[in-house]
């Protein structure tokens, strides 16, 4: 069998034009599939940026909330009820809202303002400049240094701005786990300052962040909050809910799926057609092997080896090319949202296996039907 596979390898690589065409088709398909799915994974990751950056174990919210960016304010009694629930170590309010700030040069920029609990500052970001205690100073705000930081004219400690006719001062610059999705800078301040500076409805609590005593009490806490008419989700459950919203209730999921299927069809058509041409051009060689005693399973093994070898190389080249392109894009475009995950790579590998299976089927049918008599007669 080793000799048969060596012959299959030489048949494959000797025709460099056909071999290159096969590699290009599969590489291009894998490249597009990985790029599309990675872009979608990046969008989903950034859509959950608030959940990832705050880091709370349990999030209490209105059941109608679909994304962290679109909160529905809750009355104050909900916070008191949550704090009195058995199994809750502590619970704090979180304000999340949009505002317009006036920069020092007179331009306006929309921002997202996160109001942290005044007593604990639970969910505060990691500071790279300044001290978190300075957030208690008058008019104090912390600016997140992410891909949208430049839209605030790269502020420094002590930079002033206006927010709804109120003076604001940058007392800290922070880093977070994930940048936001919608291209809006993020400011952190205290809860009381946020609700006093920014116009809002009579209810101001966007979310309630809960720290349970242990994991065993989480189902009970969720049940009690459900009885109040609200919803308590773990951070993973909230991220899944946000992901489901973008997958099934917006056009993002269906558009990415269509582009991925188009990439798969292009790769399948190119590789299938090229491999079929390769089989036709080498049909006399397969017939000669069959005439000198090669069995059908050995010929099938040759074809499977040729297709598998080509698909694996094409898969590696496609993933490598996509990784390089994403890395370069992130260096040049900080707001570019793409993230390669094991799920993306596994999905692309399955698509390659399907391409290999279809291409192998085309070749196997043709080779098994040949008769040595017909080859030598021609």
Number of C-alpha atoms within 10 A of each C-alpha: 10 7 8 15 18 13 13 19 16 11 17 23 14 10 11 11 10 17 19 14 15 23 25 19 22 32 28 23 30 32 25 24 30 31 25 22 25 24 20 24 20 18 22 25 22 21 23 25 21 23 25 19 18 19 17 17 16 25 22 25 25 17 13 11 15 20 19 20 20 13 18 18 18 21 12 13 9 19 19 12 13 24 17 13 17 13 18 17 13 14 24 23 23 24 23 24 19 17 16 16 21 20 19 14 8 10 10 16 16 17 20 17 25 25 27 25 21 17 10 10 21 18 21 21 20 16 17 12 15 17 13 18 10 14 22 16 11 11 20 20 29 29 27 22 22 19 18 20 17 11 16 22 13 11 20 15 15 14 13 19 21 17 20 13 12 13 15 22 21 23 25 27 25 20 16 18 16 17 27 25 19 12 14 18 22 23 21 27 25 26 23 14 17 23 19 10 16 16 13 12 9 10 12 22 24 24 23 23 26 25 18 19 13 10 10 10 13 21 13 13 22 21 13 18 19 15 10 12 11 17 20 26 21 19 18 14 13 21 23 15 18 21 21 16 16 20 18 11 12 11 10 15 18 14 14 19 16 12 15 22 16 15 20 22 15 17 27 22 16 21 29 25 15 20 24 19 14 18 20 15 10 14 17 19 15 21 22 16 18 19 15 9 9 15 13 15 11 16 21 18 18 24 25 21 19 22 24 19 16 22 24 18 13 24 25 16 19 26 24 16 19 23 19 12 14 21 15 11 15 15 11 10 12 12 17 17 21 24 22 19 14 9 13 20 18 12 16 24 20 11 23 24 17 14 25 24 16 17 24 24 16 17 23 21 11 14 21 16 10 15 15 18 11 10 15 11 6 7
